[in-house]
Amino acid sequence: MAKRNTVTLEQINKIISETKFEYQTVFGKTTIASAKLPNGFVIVESSSCVDPANYDEKMGRDICREKIINKLWELEGYRLQDKLHRSTGERDLMDLTLRELKEAGFQIETTILHSHNMASVGRIMINSEGVR
């Protein structure tokens, strides 16, 4: 019988098979691996040794790849848990969009504090006075 509500090895293997890996060696003793997942998300891991004389590039790549796969298990587990949580219809205040809060009568005030290279840091003030 197939298990329900679980991340499977087949799912992970499919994602890994569609993932683009790039490796680089830095300082003669460290491997850095970047993995671009099929959805565009990038995971970066590293492996290093103390003495450059002991450095083995293949071992560094293998260690980084294994770390990336372990991270992918965590991310896919989170995604499944979130999907299951959202499917219950139970939503807390953190799940509501600003539009939904406005429609519910909350007063929303947003302020951009800093903007640089298309990234902004801001503040959102939510006032619940008068909300029933």
A tleap script that builds the chain and sets N, CA, C and O, in Angstrom:
source leaprc.protein.ff14SB
mol = sequence {
  NMET ALA LYS ARG ASN THR VAL THR LEU GLU
  GLN ILE ASN LYS ILE ILE SER GLU THR LYS
  PHE GLU TYR GLN THR VAL PHE GLY LYS THR
  THR ILE ALA SER ALA LYS LEU PRO ASN GLY
  PHE VAL ILE VAL GLU SER SER SER CYS VAL
  ASP PRO ALA ASN TYR ASP GLU LYS MET GLY
  ARG ASP ILE CYS ARG GLU LYS ILE ILE ASN
  LYS LEU TRP GLU LEU GLU GLY TYR ARG LEU
  GLN ASP LYS LEU HIE ARG SER THR GLY GLU
  ARG ASP LEU MET ASP LEU THR LEU ARG GLU
  LEU LYS GLU ALA GLY PHE GLN ILE GLU THR
  THR ILE LEU HIE SER HIE ASN MET ALA SER
  VAL GLY ARG ILE MET ILE ASN SER GLU GLY
  VAL CARG
}
set mol.1.N position { 0.841 -1.183 0.000 }
set mol.1.CA position { 0.000 0.000 0.000 }
set mol.1.C position { 0.893 1.255 0.000 }
set mol.1.O position { 1.849 1.344 0.770 }
set mol.2.N position { 0.570 2.205 -0.861 }
set mol.2.CA position { 1.342 3.438 -0.959 }
set mol.2.C position { 1.067 4.330 0.248 }
set mol.2.O position { -0.062 4.438 0.727 }
set mol.3.N position { 2.134 4.963 0.721 }
set mol.3.CA position { 1.985 5.896 1.834 }
set mol.3.C position { 1.376 7.191 1.322 }
set mol.3.O position { 1.666 7.636 0.212 }
set mol.4.N position { 0.533 7.782 2.146 }
set mol.4.CA position { -0.059 9.077 1.816 }
set mol.4.C position { 0.676 10.162 2.577 }
set mol.4.O position { 1.302 9.908 3.606 }
set mol.5.N position { 0.589 11.362 2.060 }
set mol.5.CA position { 1.142 12.527 2.735 }
set mol.5.C position { 2.611 12.348 3.084 }
set mol.5.O position { 3.024 12.574 4.222 }
set mol.6.N position { 3.383 11.946 2.107 }
set mol.6.CA position { 4.815 11.796 2.316 }
set mol.6.C position { 5.564 12.233 1.054 }
set mol.6.O position { 5.041 12.157 -0.058 }
set mol.7.N position { 6.766 12.677 1.252 }
set mol.7.CA position { 7.650 12.975 0.132 }
set mol.7.C position { 8.338 11.661 -0.221 }
set mol.7.O position { 8.804 10.944 0.664 }
set mol.8.N position { 8.402 11.350 -1.498 }
set mol.8.CA position { 8.971 10.070 -1.899 }
set mol.8.C position { 10.354 10.238 -2.530 }
set mol.8.O position { 10.708 11.312 -3.017 }
set mol.9.N position { 11.111 9.166 -2.508 }
set mol.9.CA position { 12.415 9.151 -3.150 }
set mol.9.C position { 12.269 9.427 -4.644 }
set mol.9.O position { 13.119 10.087 -5.241 }
set mol.10.N position { 11.198 8.925 -5.243 }
set mol.10.CA position { 10.964 9.159 -6.661 }
set mol.10.C position { 10.801 10.655 -6.955 }
set mol.10.O position { 11.318 11.156 -7.953 }
set mol.11.N position { 10.077 11.365 -6.077 }
set mol.11.CA position { 9.905 12.816 -6.256 }
set mol.11.C position { 11.258 13.520 -6.185 }
set mol.11.O position { 11.575 14.360 -7.027 }
set mol.12.N position { 12.047 13.172 -5.180 }
set mol.12.CA position { 13.352 13.807 -4.998 }
set mol.12.C position { 14.244 13.503 -6.204 }
set mol.12.O position { 14.895 14.402 -6.735 }
set mol.13.N position { 14.276 12.253 -6.633 }
set mol.13.CA position { 15.107 11.873 -7.776 }
set mol.13.C position { 14.695 12.601 -9.046 }
set mol.13.O position { 15.550 12.977 -9.848 }
set mol.14.N position { 13.391 12.805 -9.240 }
set mol.14.CA position { 12.914 13.533 -10.421 }
set mol.14.C position { 13.405 14.982 -10.392 }
set mol.14.O position { 13.869 15.510 -11.403 }
set mol.15.N position { 13.299 15.611 -9.233 }
set mol.15.CA position { 13.764 16.999 -9.106 }
set mol.15.C position { 15.274 17.068 -9.351 }
set mol.15.O position { 15.750 17.939 -10.079 }
set mol.16.N position { 16.022 16.146 -8.740 }
set mol.16.CA position { 17.479 16.147 -8.898 }
set mol.16.C position { 17.867 15.920 -10.360 }
set mol.16.O position { 18.828 16.516 -10.849 }
set mol.17.N position { 17.127 15.066 -11.052 }
set mol.17.CA position { 17.453 14.794 -12.459 }
set mol.17.C position { 17.245 16.020 -13.343 }
set mol.17.O position { 17.830 16.113 -14.422 }
set mol.18.N position { 16.413 16.964 -12.890 }
set mol.18.CA position { 16.136 18.180 -13.654 }
set mol.18.C position { 16.881 19.398 -13.089 }
set mol.18.O position { 16.645 20.530 -13.511 }
set mol.19.N position { 17.772 19.153 -12.140 }
set mol.19.CA position { 18.515 20.224 -11.467 }
set mol.19.C position { 19.849 20.448 -12.151 }
set mol.19.O position { 20.529 19.498 -12.539 }
set mol.20.N position { 20.223 21.727 -12.297 }
set mol.20.CA position { 21.520 22.065 -12.881 }
set mol.20.C position { 22.506 22.329 -11.748 }
set mol.20.O position { 22.296 23.211 -10.915 }
set mol.21.N position { 23.591 21.545 -11.733 }
set mol.21.CA position { 24.630 21.702 -10.713 }
set mol.21.C position { 25.827 22.427 -11.294 }
set mol.21.O position { 26.216 22.187 -12.437 }
set mol.22.N position { 26.412 23.317 -10.503 }
set mol.22.CA position { 27.675 23.962 -10.854 }
set mol.22.C position { 28.587 23.850 -9.647 }
set mol.22.O position { 28.150 24.042 -8.512 }
set mol.23.N position { 29.864 23.536 -9.892 }
set mol.23.CA position { 30.831 23.362 -8.812 }
set mol.23.C position { 32.026 24.269 -9.049 }
set mol.23.O position { 32.393 24.563 -10.187 }
set mol.24.N position { 32.622 24.706 -7.950 }
set mol.24.CA position { 33.868 25.438 -8.076 }
set mol.24.C position { 34.737 25.129 -6.859 }
set mol.24.O position { 34.239 24.839 -5.771 }
set mol.25.N position { 36.032 25.199 -7.074 }
set mol.25.CA position { 36.993 25.003 -5.996 }
set mol.25.C position { 37.567 26.370 -5.644 }
set mol.25.O position { 37.981 27.126 -6.522 }
set mol.26.N position { 37.588 26.674 -4.360 }
set mol.26.CA position { 38.161 27.948 -3.916 }
set mol.26.C position { 39.230 27.686 -2.865 }
set mol.26.O position { 39.107 26.783 -2.038 }
set mol.27.N position { 40.265 28.485 -2.915 }
set mol.27.CA position { 41.379 28.420 -1.962 }
set mol.27.C position { 42.057 27.055 -1.930 }
set mol.27.O position { 42.722 26.714 -0.953 }
set mol.28.N position { 41.891 26.279 -2.991 }
set mol.28.CA position { 42.573 25.012 -3.106 }
set mol.28.C position { 42.151 23.941 -2.124 }
set mol.28.O position { 42.785 22.890 -2.035 }
set mol.29.N position { 41.061 24.206 -1.368 }
set mol.29.CA position { 40.651 23.208 -0.378 }
set mol.29.C position { 39.157 23.201 -0.084 }
set mol.29.O position { 38.704 22.492 0.814 }
set mol.30.N position { 38.397 23.979 -0.829 }
set mol.30.CA position { 36.956 24.085 -0.577 }
set mol.30.C position { 36.189 23.914 -1.881 }
set mol.30.O position { 36.542 24.496 -2.906 }
set mol.31.N position { 35.134 23.107 -1.825 }
set mol.31.CA position { 34.226 22.941 -2.951 }
set mol.31.C position { 32.945 23.689 -2.633 }
set mol.31.O position { 32.397 23.562 -1.538 }
set mol.32.N position { 32.473 24.468 -3.592 }
set mol.32.CA position { 31.177 25.144 -3.472 }
set mol.32.C position { 30.299 24.596 -4.585 }
set mol.32.O position { 30.686 24.575 -5.753 }
set mol.33.N position { 29.107 24.152 -4.196 }
set mol.33.CA position { 28.155 23.621 -5.177 }
set mol.33.C position { 26.908 24.497 -5.178 }
set mol.33.O position { 26.367 24.845 -4.128 }
set mol.34.N position { 26.472 24.841 -6.373 }
set mol.34.CA position { 25.220 25.571 -6.560 }
set mol.34.C position { 24.292 24.673 -7.358 }
set mol.34.O position { 24.684 24.114 -8.382 }
set mol.35.N position { 23.069 24.538 -6.888 }
set mol.35.CA position { 22.090 23.701 -7.573 }
set mol.35.C position { 20.871 24.553 -7.903 }
set mol.35.O position { 20.199 25.061 -7.005 }
set mol.36.N position { 20.592 24.706 -9.186 }
set mol.36.CA position { 19.404 25.447 -9.623 }
set mol.36.C position { 18.301 24.428 -9.869 }
set mol.36.O position { 18.370 23.632 -10.805 }
set mol.37.N position { 17.278 24.463 -9.011 }
set mol.37.CA position { 16.170 23.527 -9.109 }
set mol.37.C position { 15.299 23.863 -10.311 }
set mol.37.O position { 15.385 24.971 -10.840 }
set mol.38.N position { 14.460 22.926 -10.755 }
set mol.38.CA position { 13.621 23.166 -11.937 }
set mol.38.C position { 12.750 24.422 -11.837 }
set mol.38.O position { 12.423 25.024 -12.860 }
set mol.39.N position { 12.365 24.830 -10.606 }
set mol.39.CA position { 11.531 26.018 -10.456 }
set mol.39.C position { 12.342 27.310 -10.353 }
set mol.39.O position { 11.773 28.389 -10.183 }
set mol.40.N position { 13.683 27.203 -10.456 }
set mol.40.CA position { 14.532 28.387 -10.419 }
set mol.40.C position { 15.162 28.656 -9.062 }
set mol.40.O position { 16.082 29.469 -8.973 }
set mol.41.N position { 14.693 27.996 -7.992 }
set mol.41.CA position { 15.267 28.177 -6.669 }
set mol.41.C position { 16.682 27.618 -6.661 }
set mol.41.O position { 16.943 26.584 -7.276 }
set mol.42.N position { 17.603 28.296 -5.967 }
set mol.42.CA position { 18.999 27.872 -5.933 }
set mol.42.C position { 19.392 27.501 -4.505 }
set mol.42.O position { 19.129 28.241 -3.558 }
set mol.43.N position { 20.027 26.340 -4.375 }
set mol.43.CA position { 20.578 25.885 -3.106 }
set mol.43.C position { 22.094 25.894 -3.252 }
set mol.43.O position { 22.622 25.431 -4.263 }
set mol.44.N position { 22.803 26.420 -2.242 }
set mol.44.CA position { 24.258 26.461 -2.268 }
set mol.44.C position { 24.784 25.750 -1.024 }
set mol.44.O position { 24.323 25.997 0.090 }
set mol.45.N position { 25.749 24.868 -1.230 }
set mol.45.CA position { 26.386 24.146 -0.124 }
set mol.45.C position { 27.892 24.147 -0.347 }
set mol.45.O position { 28.371 24.433 -1.444 }
set mol.46.N position { 28.635 23.822 0.716 }
set mol.46.CA position { 30.088 23.774 0.597 }
set mol.46.C position { 30.656 22.615 1.404 }
set mol.46.O position { 30.019 22.072 2.307 }
set mol.47.N position { 31.885 22.262 1.038 }
set mol.47.CA position { 32.634 21.227 1.733 }
set mol.47.C position { 34.086 21.652 1.715 }
set mol.47.O position { 34.575 22.162 0.707 }
set mol.48.N position { 34.775 21.448 2.816 }
set mol.48.CA position { 36.144 21.914 2.887 }
set mol.48.C position { 36.991 20.975 3.728 }
set mol.48.O position { 36.469 20.172 4.501 }
set mol.49.N position { 38.304 21.084 3.568 }
set mol.49.CA position { 39.225 20.333 4.426 }
set mol.49.C position { 40.205 21.320 5.047 }
set mol.49.O position { 40.292 22.467 4.609 }
set mol.50.N position { 40.928 20.891 6.042 }
set mol.50.CA position { 41.869 21.767 6.740 }
set mol.50.C position { 43.151 21.956 5.928 }
set mol.50.O position { 43.633 23.078 5.771 }
set mol.51.N position { 43.692 20.867 5.419 }
set mol.51.CA position { 44.967 20.896 4.708 }
set mol.51.C position { 44.726 20.715 3.212 }
set mol.51.O position { 44.175 19.693 2.803 }
set mol.52.N position { 45.126 21.682 2.387 }
set mol.52.CA position { 44.933 21.550 0.941 }
set mol.52.C position { 45.534 20.260 0.369 }
set mol.52.O position { 45.071 19.772 -0.662 }
set mol.53.N position { 46.544 19.712 1.017 }
set mol.53.CA position { 47.145 18.464 0.531 }
set mol.53.C position { 46.153 17.305 0.601 }
set mol.53.O position { 46.310 16.306 -0.101 }
set mol.54.N position { 45.129 17.442 1.451 }
set mol.54.CA position { 44.110 16.395 1.604 }
set mol.54.C position { 42.887 16.626 0.719 }
set mol.54.O position { 41.956 15.820 0.724 }
set mol.55.N position { 42.884 17.716 -0.037 }
set mol.55.CA position { 41.700 18.062 -0.812 }
set mol.55.C position { 41.451 17.063 -1.931 }
set mol.55.O position { 42.358 16.708 -2.684 }
set mol.56.N position { 40.209 16.619 -2.024 }
set mol.56.CA position { 39.780 15.685 -3.066 }
set mol.56.C position { 38.523 16.292 -3.698 }
set mol.56.O position { 37.456 16.304 -3.085 }
set mol.57.N position { 38.662 16.793 -4.923 }
set mol.57.CA position { 37.552 17.503 -5.563 }
set mol.57.C position { 36.315 16.622 -5.707 }
set mol.57.O position { 35.200 17.081 -5.461 }
set mol.58.N position { 36.497 15.359 -6.104 }
set mol.58.CA position { 35.351 14.468 -6.265 }
set mol.58.C position { 34.632 14.262 -4.931 }
set mol.58.O position { 33.403 14.276 -4.876 }
set mol.59.N position { 35.395 14.074 -3.865 }
set mol.59.CA position { 34.778 13.908 -2.544 }
set mol.59.C position { 34.024 15.175 -2.156 }
set mol.59.O position { 32.926 15.092 -1.605 }
set mol.60.N position { 34.590 16.338 -2.432 }
set mol.60.CA position { 33.931 17.606 -2.132 }
set mol.60.C position { 32.612 17.740 -2.884 }
set mol.60.O position { 31.611 18.174 -2.315 }
set mol.61.N position { 32.613 17.367 -4.161 }
set mol.61.CA position { 31.382 17.416 -4.962 }
set mol.61.C position { 30.335 16.458 -4.413 }
set mol.61.O position { 29.160 16.807 -4.297 }
set mol.62.N position { 30.775 15.236 -4.075 }
set mol.62.CA position { 29.843 14.234 -3.538 }
set mol.62.C position { 29.214 14.708 -2.223 }
set mol.62.O position { 28.011 14.553 -2.015 }
set mol.63.N position { 30.026 15.281 -1.348 }
set mol.63.CA position { 29.520 15.773 -0.056 }
set mol.63.C position { 28.523 16.905 -0.287 }
set mol.63.O position { 27.452 16.923 0.321 }
set mol.64.N position { 28.868 17.847 -1.162 }
set mol.64.CA position { 27.961 18.975 -1.449 }
set mol.64.C position { 26.653 18.478 -2.056 }
set mol.64.O position { 25.575 18.937 -1.679 }
set mol.65.N position { 26.749 17.554 -2.982 }
set mol.65.CA position { 25.538 17.020 -3.630 }
set mol.65.C position { 24.636 16.361 -2.588 }
set mol.65.O position { 23.421 16.554 -2.609 }
set mol.66.N position { 25.222 15.591 -1.682 }
set mol.66.CA position { 24.440 14.932 -0.632 }
set mol.66.C position { 23.772 15.963 0.292 }
set mol.66.O position { 22.621 15.784 0.691 }
set mol.67.N position { 24.486 17.028 0.626 }
set mol.67.CA position { 23.905 18.100 1.453 }
set mol.67.C position { 22.723 18.751 0.729 }
set mol.67.O position { 21.701 19.051 1.346 }
set mol.68.N position { 22.869 18.966 -0.573 }
set mol.68.CA position { 21.797 19.583 -1.360 }
set mol.68.C position { 20.579 18.662 -1.397 }
set mol.68.O position { 19.447 19.126 -1.261 }
set mol.69.N position { 20.802 17.377 -1.577 }
set mol.69.CA position { 19.686 16.426 -1.584 }
set mol.69.C position { 18.992 16.421 -0.226 }
set mol.69.O position { 17.763 16.396 -0.162 }
set mol.70.N position { 19.761 16.444 0.858 }
set mol.70.CA position { 19.155 16.499 2.196 }
set mol.70.C position { 18.329 17.772 2.382 }
set mol.70.O position { 17.244 17.731 2.963 }
set mol.71.N position { 18.837 18.893 1.892 }
set mol.71.CA position { 18.096 20.160 1.967 }
set mol.71.C position { 16.809 20.077 1.160 }
set mol.71.O position { 15.772 20.594 1.576 }
set mol.72.N position { 16.881 19.422 -0.004 }
set mol.72.CA position { 15.699 19.263 -0.848 }
set mol.72.C position { 14.617 18.455 -0.129 }
set mol.72.O position { 13.434 18.782 -0.234 }
set mol.73.N position { 15.004 17.409 0.598 }
set mol.73.CA position { 14.032 16.644 1.399 }
set mol.73.C position { 13.322 17.578 2.382 }
set mol.73.O position { 12.103 17.503 2.539 }
set mol.74.N position { 14.080 18.455 3.041 }
set mol.74.CA position { 13.483 19.406 3.993 }
set mol.74.C position { 12.516 20.351 3.290 }
set mol.74.O position { 11.400 20.574 3.758 }
set mol.75.N position { 12.955 20.902 2.164 }
set mol.75.CA position { 12.112 21.858 1.443 }
set mol.75.C position { 10.835 21.208 0.920 }
set mol.75.O position { 9.757 21.793 1.014 }
set mol.76.N position { 10.951 20.018 0.379 }
set mol.76.CA position { 9.769 19.325 -0.137 }
set mol.76.C position { 8.839 18.914 1.017 }
set mol.76.O position { 7.618 18.938 0.868 }
set mol.77.N position { 9.413 18.543 2.153 }
set mol.77.CA position { 8.597 18.245 3.329 }
set mol.77.C position { 7.823 19.466 3.793 }
set mol.77.O position { 6.644 19.376 4.135 }
set mol.78.N position { 8.503 20.620 3.801 }
set mol.78.CA position { 7.827 21.864 4.172 }
set mol.78.C position { 6.701 22.173 3.188 }
set mol.78.O position { 5.598 22.547 3.588 }
set mol.79.N position { 6.990 22.011 1.902 }
set mol.79.CA position { 5.971 22.313 0.889 }
set mol.79.C position { 4.735 21.418 1.085 }
set mol.79.O position { 3.604 21.901 1.018 }
set mol.80.N position { 4.948 20.132 1.323 }
set mol.80.CA position { 3.827 19.217 1.537 }
set mol.80.C position { 3.053 19.578 2.798 }
set mol.80.O position { 1.822 19.581 2.791 }
set mol.81.N position { 3.771 19.884 3.887 }
set mol.81.CA position { 3.096 20.252 5.131 }
set mol.81.C position { 2.254 21.506 4.935 }
set mol.81.O position { 1.131 21.586 5.433 }
set mol.82.N position { 2.793 22.484 4.209 }
set mol.82.CA position { 2.062 23.718 3.951 }
set mol.82.C position { 0.826 23.447 3.099 }
set mol.82.O position { -0.244 23.994 3.364 }
set mol.83.N position { 0.971 22.604 2.076 }
set mol.83.CA position { -0.162 22.250 1.217 }
set mol.83.C position { -1.264 21.571 2.036 }
set mol.83.O position { -2.443 21.888 1.878 }
set mol.84.N position { -0.878 20.641 2.907 }
set mol.84.CA position { -1.865 19.946 3.743 }
set mol.84.C position { -2.545 20.920 4.702 }
set mol.84.O position { -3.757 20.856 4.912 }
set mol.85.N position { -1.754 21.818 5.279 }
set mol.85.CA position { -2.306 22.815 6.209 }
set mol.85.C position { -3.319 23.710 5.498 }
set mol.85.O position { -4.406 23.963 6.018 }
set mol.86.N position { -2.962 24.176 4.329 }
set mol.86.CA position { -3.855 25.069 3.591 }
set mol.86.C position { -5.110 24.346 3.100 }
set mol.86.O position { -6.167 24.961 2.959 }
set mol.87.N position { -4.995 23.058 2.843 }
set mol.87.CA position { -6.155 22.306 2.341 }
set mol.87.C position { -7.213 22.079 3.418 }
set mol.87.O position { -8.350 21.733 3.099 }
set mol.88.N position { -6.852 22.270 4.693 }
set mol.88.CA position { -7.827 22.084 5.774 }
set mol.88.C position { -8.790 23.254 5.853 }
set mol.88.O position { -9.838 23.158 6.492 }
set mol.89.N position { -8.442 24.356 5.206 }
set mol.89.CA position { -9.297 25.537 5.269 }
set mol.89.C position { -9.040 26.368 6.510 }
set mol.89.O position { -9.585 27.462 6.654 }
set mol.90.N position { -8.213 25.854 7.405 }
set mol.90.CA position { -7.881 26.612 8.607 }
set mol.90.C position { -6.815 27.630 8.250 }
set mol.90.O position { -5.760 27.283 7.719 }
set mol.91.N position { -7.095 28.865 8.540 }
set mol.91.CA position { -6.137 29.914 8.250 }
set mol.91.C position { -6.038 30.812 9.459 }
set mol.91.O position { -7.048 31.157 10.073 }
set mol.92.N position { -4.835 31.185 9.796 }
set mol.92.CA position { -4.676 32.130 10.878 }
set mol.92.C position { -4.360 33.504 10.293 }
set mol.92.O position { -4.285 33.661 9.074 }
set mol.93.N position { -4.180 34.471 11.140 }
set mol.93.CA position { -3.968 35.845 10.692 }
set mol.93.C position { -2.767 35.947 9.751 }
set mol.93.O position { -2.794 36.742 8.812 }
set mol.94.N position { -1.716 35.158 9.983 }
set mol.94.CA position { -0.526 35.230 9.145 }
set mol.94.C position { -0.794 34.733 7.730 }
set mol.94.O position { -0.047 35.072 6.811 }
set mol.95.N position { -1.840 33.940 7.535 }
set mol.95.CA position { -2.154 33.415 6.216 }
set mol.95.C position { -2.991 34.374 5.373 }
set mol.95.O position { -3.103 34.191 4.161 }
set mol.96.N position { -3.569 35.377 5.990 }
set mol.96.CA position { -4.457 36.279 5.263 }
set mol.96.C position { -3.659 37.284 4.444 }
set mol.96.O position { -2.604 37.749 4.875 }
set mol.97.N position { -4.163 37.612 3.272 }
set mol.97.CA position { -3.516 38.629 2.460 }
set mol.97.C position { -3.963 40.003 2.949 }
set mol.97.O position { -4.959 40.128 3.661 }
set mol.98.N position { -3.222 41.019 2.563 }
set mol.98.CA position { -3.606 42.375 2.946 }
set mol.98.C position { -4.975 42.729 2.383 }
set mol.98.O position { -5.754 43.410 3.050 }
set mol.99.N position { -5.284 42.282 1.171 }
set mol.99.CA position { -6.595 42.553 0.574 }
set mol.99.C position { -7.706 41.948 1.446 }
set mol.99.O position { -8.718 42.598 1.705 }
set mol.100.N position { -7.510 40.704 1.895 }
set mol.100.CA position { -8.519 40.054 2.737 }
set mol.100.C position { -8.687 40.779 4.063 }
set mol.100.O position { -9.800 40.898 4.576 }
set mol.101.N position { -7.581 41.260 4.614 }
set mol.101.CA position { -7.672 42.012 5.869 }
set mol.101.C position { -8.441 43.315 5.663 }
set mol.101.O position { -9.268 43.689 6.495 }
set mol.102.N position { -8.165 44.013 4.543 }
set mol.102.CA position { -8.899 45.246 4.240 }
set mol.102.C position { -10.389 44.961 4.084 }
set mol.102.O position { -11.230 45.698 4.599 }
set mol.103.N position { -10.710 43.876 3.362 }
set mol.103.CA position { -12.113 43.515 3.162 }
set mol.103.C position { -12.797 43.159 4.481 }
set mol.103.O position { -14.011 43.312 4.614 }
set mol.104.N position { -12.018 42.686 5.453 }
set mol.104.CA position { -12.573 42.342 6.763 }
set mol.104.C position { -12.690 43.569 7.660 }
set mol.104.O position { -13.176 43.462 8.786 }
set mol.105.N position { -12.251 44.736 7.178 }
set mol.105.CA position { -12.406 45.965 7.943 }
set mol.105.C position { -11.154 46.457 8.640 }
set mol.105.O position { -11.195 47.488 9.311 }
set mol.106.N position { -10.044 45.753 8.502 }
set mol.106.CA position { -8.799 46.215 9.115 }
set mol.106.C position { -8.279 47.422 8.356 }
set mol.106.O position { -8.447 47.525 7.141 }
set mol.107.N position { -7.643 48.337 9.083 }
set mol.107.CA position { -7.006 49.484 8.450 }
set mol.107.C position { -5.548 49.111 8.203 }
set mol.107.O position { -4.844 48.687 9.118 }
set mol.108.N position { -5.102 49.271 6.954 }
set mol.108.CA position { -3.753 48.877 6.553 }
set mol.108.C position { -2.985 50.126 6.144 }
set mol.108.O position { -3.466 50.932 5.348 }
set mol.109.N position { -1.782 50.275 6.698 }
set mol.109.CA position { -0.910 51.381 6.321 }
set mol.109.C position { 0.456 50.782 5.977 }
set mol.109.O position { 1.049 50.074 6.791 }
set mol.110.N position { 0.951 51.067 4.773 }
set mol.110.CA position { 2.262 50.548 4.373 }
set mol.110.C position { 3.223 51.708 4.166 }
set mol.110.O position { 2.834 52.769 3.677 }
set mol.111.N position { 4.462 51.503 4.537 }
set mol.111.CA position { 5.501 52.510 4.384 }
set mol.111.C position { 6.755 51.832 3.855 }
set mol.111.O position { 7.204 50.831 4.413 }
set mol.112.N position { 7.325 52.374 2.773 }
set mol.112.CA position { 8.597 51.877 2.261 }
set mol.112.C position { 9.694 52.605 3.031 }
set mol.112.O position { 9.781 53.832 2.991 }
set mol.113.N position { 10.537 51.833 3.737 }
set mol.113.CA position { 11.604 52.432 4.518 }
set mol.113.C position { 12.888 52.588 3.718 }
set mol.113.O position { 13.632 53.551 3.901 }
set mol.114.N position { 13.144 51.624 2.820 }
set mol.114.CA position { 14.373 51.643 2.043 }
set mol.114.C position { 14.155 50.809 0.784 }
set mol.114.O position { 13.539 49.745 0.838 }
set mol.115.N position { 14.655 51.292 -0.338 }
set mol.115.CA position { 14.526 50.543 -1.587 }
set mol.115.C position { 15.857 50.587 -2.308 }
set mol.115.O position { 16.472 51.644 -2.446 }
set mol.116.N position { 16.305 49.393 -2.777 }
set mol.116.CA position { 17.589 49.317 -3.475 }
set mol.116.C position { 17.556 48.135 -4.435 }
set mol.116.O position { 17.228 47.018 -4.037 }
set mol.117.N position { 17.895 48.378 -5.702 }
set mol.117.CA position { 17.960 47.305 -6.712 }
set mol.117.C position { 16.700 46.447 -6.737 }
set mol.117.O position { 16.795 45.221 -6.688 }
set mol.118.N position { 15.569 47.041 -6.808 }
set mol.118.CA position { 14.275 46.368 -6.908 }
set mol.118.C position { 13.885 45.598 -5.642 }
set mol.118.O position { 12.909 44.848 -5.659 }
set mol.119.N position { 14.621 45.769 -4.560 }
set mol.119.CA position { 14.242 45.146 -3.291 }
set mol.119.C position { 13.875 46.267 -2.331 }
set mol.119.O position { 14.561 47.287 -2.263 }
set mol.120.N position { 12.803 46.075 -1.599 }
set mol.120.CA position { 12.343 47.109 -0.681 }
set mol.120.C position { 12.219 46.546 0.714 }
set mol.120.O position { 11.887 45.378 0.914 }
set mol.121.N position { 12.496 47.408 1.672 }
set mol.121.CA position { 12.251 47.089 3.077 }
set mol.121.C position { 11.147 48.034 3.511 }
set mol.121.O position { 11.232 49.243 3.298 }
set mol.122.N position { 10.130 47.487 4.109 }
set mol.122.CA position { 9.009 48.329 4.480 }
set mol.122.C position { 8.391 47.924 5.792 }
set mol.122.O position { 8.832 46.983 6.452 }
set mol.123.N position { 7.366 48.651 6.152 }
set mol.123.CA position { 6.640 48.390 7.388 }
set mol.123.C position { 5.161 48.366 7.043 }
set mol.123.O position { 4.679 49.190 6.266 }
set mol.124.N position { 4.451 47.420 7.624 }
set mol.124.CA position { 3.009 47.327 7.449 }
set mol.124.C position { 2.370 47.463 8.823 }
set mol.124.O position { 2.676 46.700 9.740 }
set mol.125.N position { 1.497 48.423 8.955 }
set mol.125.CA position { 0.779 48.636 10.210 }
set mol.125.C position { -0.656 48.158 9.998 }
set mol.125.O position { -1.312 48.571 9.042 }
set mol.126.N position { -1.145 47.290 10.884 }
set mol.126.CA position { -2.513 46.776 10.786 }
set mol.126.C position { -3.244 47.182 12.045 }
set mol.126.O position { -2.844 46.833 13.155 }
set mol.127.N position { -4.325 47.929 11.857 }
set mol.127.CA position { -5.119 48.408 12.979 }
set mol.127.C position { -6.447 47.663 12.981 }
set mol.127.O position { -7.180 47.666 11.991 }
set mol.128.N position { -6.741 47.028 14.106 }
set mol.128.CA position { -7.985 46.230 14.187 }
set mol.128.C position { -9.099 46.948 14.942 }
set mol.128.O position { -10.133 46.344 15.228 }
set mol.129.N position { -8.909 48.213 15.265 }
set mol.129.CA position { -9.972 48.934 15.967 }
set mol.129.C position { -11.241 48.970 15.129 }
set mol.129.O position { -11.192 49.260 13.933 }
set mol.130.N position { -12.344 48.685 15.736 }
set mol.130.CA position { -13.623 48.728 15.051 }
set mol.130.C position { -13.956 47.485 14.267 }
set mol.130.O position { -15.023 47.412 13.658 }
set mol.131.N position { -13.046 46.475 14.262 }
set mol.131.CA position { -13.311 45.240 13.548 }
set mol.131.C position { -14.095 44.309 14.461 }
set mol.131.O position { -13.714 44.095 15.612 }
set mol.132.N position { -15.191 43.756 13.947 }
set mol.132.CA position { -16.013 42.859 14.762 }
set mol.132.C position { -15.691 41.432 14.464 }
set mol.132.O position { -16.284 40.529 15.055 }
savepdb mol mol.pdb
quit
